[in-house]
Amino acid sequence: MLALLMALPATAQDFQKGSAAYKRGDYATAYQELRPLAEQGNARAQNSLGLMYRYGRGVRQDYGEAAKWYRKAARQGHAVAQNNLGNRYSRGLGVPRDYAEAAKWYLKAARQGYALAQLGLGVMYARGQGVSQDYGKAVILFRKAAEQGNALAMFGLANVHLNGLGVARDPVLAHMWLSLAAARGNKEGTKFRILLSRFMTRTQIAEARKLAREWGAKHKKK
């Protein structure tokens, strides 16, 4: 272990120290380790510092500072920071609410395969916020996020299949996605699956369950 640590650059060691301190709740030490790295341009440290300001961990809560550090990391291509910055713009926290700007940053992170950004951008296409409303694109993005195990994206797919938005209306597929979302802890998925089942035949429910099992076996639980 000592030899491995000695082989790591000093900045990597410092980031690991800061990250470990953050995870154990020692935010003062985390800030002490991460702040210098962030000022030196370390994107991971910048994003972590943004999180600390966002939640007020080890520092006074300051959405403006959070957005500032997210932006620094996002401009270096850090996918998580790009998603975090998109979220700030979509909610108007620390920056003026700007759906177009939110969509821009979500897109950058989504292109790197970041599931939360795929979900966020999918929601914006479904609502027509910052982009032209396009349920077809929303469905594509929801599916990409769902394939990574994102329960909210699965719930979104259930919604579009239930209401025929960008896809043919299909209660069986809606039930399938609700089951998959529920299996990953989404309480709304459980509630709406029960409600939907009341309007389905036993044959439809059996088919939905079969499809959910097959999808789960194919993708494994993430």
Steps between C-alpha positions, in 0.01 A plus 500: 500500500783739590674433171175564313444832675857605431442433132201733488553868420470728801180656364337157471597416856363832625174448313463153647558643848242769443250256349545255786452778755183611323355149500558457873343838576822683587415799284758734652783269393334441163485873435862544608615234256270579209505880489866531391452232236190674368688829476775319307242386244425144611154431354404229748592726791308788345188287469540375857538855625182589313320222687627631833366849428175360364422308819685720749740228608808647666413842354208740509240390247536714191332402174691766309836356611376150420411604146835675461699187582272275297559727202878483534488119501233483229710707263771235532257231387415354841169321433371506858571873529332563164190323629515690829528832317208406276298426810584842645377675185185291479410588860638854512722435801812715515439611141199646319262228383586433136361185342702539180823520701388203709436296186843594364682363804276195533576418137876516557476258792245278324736458207751357746243244607414654837160357594373790713570741214323271254202501733512877550523572130224249430272684742578828324407352162179360648406839643638715221724693738805657334447276197214432261265244650585160357367191672694277261832642622376484858430127460847436356666680791281330761594162354870577513473599865277202580757263352737630767246417770350845555162447667366847417570440131310173526209687654521751214480217247194365678338841468562537126378146428191548714408827329628427150757782497760439229408132498184295452280484807574166669387426859699175501829682440394770743446232767835343417686828550310575820602158634864560411492844660333361813765226525758776523325677785277744312191534720297671229569202279346270759197723551418550132562134415229405750265758353570398142451132581135570585435586135692208349406141434681213670652409166640852455644504852663159448656623175626817668661299779661267247644795308633655821675175594652470155618862498651459845682180404638660185623821659579372850410720796718811512 
